[in-house]
Amino acid sequence: MDFNEFAAYAYFFLVVFLVVVTYSYIYHLYTKKKDSSGVDYEHYSDMALKDDIGDTPVKPVSKTEEK
């Protein structure tokens, strides 16, 4: 086995490994949308785009909630 053949096998297995890691991370993100406190952070994903004064808040704040 020369160096070029070894490099080709290493490249192939590296690509397969990265594909598996990427898909497992995507699966993890979509199965665990909420963290341990129950907050779904997907609502905050477009907060930078909807930042006008007339836009609805991402999370409404109740006046009875203590700070």
Backbone torsions as a table, in degrees:
resi	resn	phi	psi	omega
1	MET	NA	117.8	178.6
2	ASP	-88.2	178.5	-174.6
3	PHE	-65.7	-38.0	-178.7
4	ASN	-65.5	-39.2	178.0
5	GLU	-68.2	-41.0	176.5
6	PHE	-62.2	-41.5	179.0
7	ALA	-64.9	-37.2	178.8
8	ALA	-66.3	-44.1	177.0
9	TYR	-64.3	-42.0	179.7
10	ALA	-63.5	-41.8	178.5
11	TYR	-63.4	-43.7	179.8
12	PHE	-61.4	-48.3	-178.5
13	PHE	-69.1	-31.1	175.2
14	LEU	-66.1	-42.6	178.6
15	VAL	-64.9	-43.4	178.4
16	VAL	-62.8	-42.8	178.7
17	PHE	-61.8	-44.8	-179.5
18	LEU	-66.9	-35.0	176.4
19	VAL	-65.7	-43.4	179.2
20	VAL	-64.1	-42.9	179.2
21	VAL	-64.4	-42.0	-180.0
22	THR	-64.0	-46.7	179.9
23	TYR	-67.8	-33.9	177.2
24	SER	-69.9	-34.4	176.2
25	TYR	-67.2	-41.7	177.2
26	ILE	-63.5	-41.9	177.1
27	TYR	-61.9	-42.0	178.4
28	HIS	-62.3	-41.5	-179.1
29	LEU	-64.6	-40.7	-176.6
30	TYR	-82.5	-19.3	176.7
31	THR	-90.2	-24.0	-179.5
32	LYS	-117.2	60.9	-177.0
33	LYS	-66.8	-32.1	-178.4
34	LYS	-101.3	144.5	175.8
35	ASP	-85.3	-171.0	-174.1
36	SER	-66.8	-25.1	179.5
37	SER	-87.1	-1.3	177.0
38	GLY	88.3	12.2	-178.8
39	VAL	-88.8	128.3	177.1
40	ASP	-95.4	105.5	-174.2
41	TYR	-79.9	-0.2	177.7
42	GLU	-68.4	-24.3	177.6
43	HIS	-66.4	-26.3	-177.4
44	TYR	-87.3	1.7	-171.7
45	SER	-68.2	-31.7	-179.6
46	ASP	-113.6	30.5	179.8
47	MET	-64.1	-34.9	-179.7
48	ALA	-69.3	-27.0	-179.8
49	LEU	-82.6	-30.0	-178.0
50	LYS	-109.2	68.9	-176.6
51	ASP	-118.4	19.3	175.9
52	ASP	-73.2	160.6	-177.3
53	ILE	-67.2	-26.2	-178.2
54	GLY	-90.4	-5.0	-179.2
55	ASP	-73.4	153.4	178.4
56	THR	-73.8	146.3	179.3
57	PRO	-67.1	153.2	178.7
58	VAL	-67.6	-45.6	179.3
59	LYS	-130.0	112.3	-179.4
60	PRO	-66.5	141.8	-179.2
61	VAL	-102.7	126.9	178.2
62	SER	-87.9	147.2	-178.0
63	LYS	-76.2	-18.2	-179.4
64	THR	-87.2	-12.4	-178.5
65	GLU	-73.8	132.1	179.1
66	GLU	-81.4	150.2	-180.0
67	LYS	-101.1	NA	NA
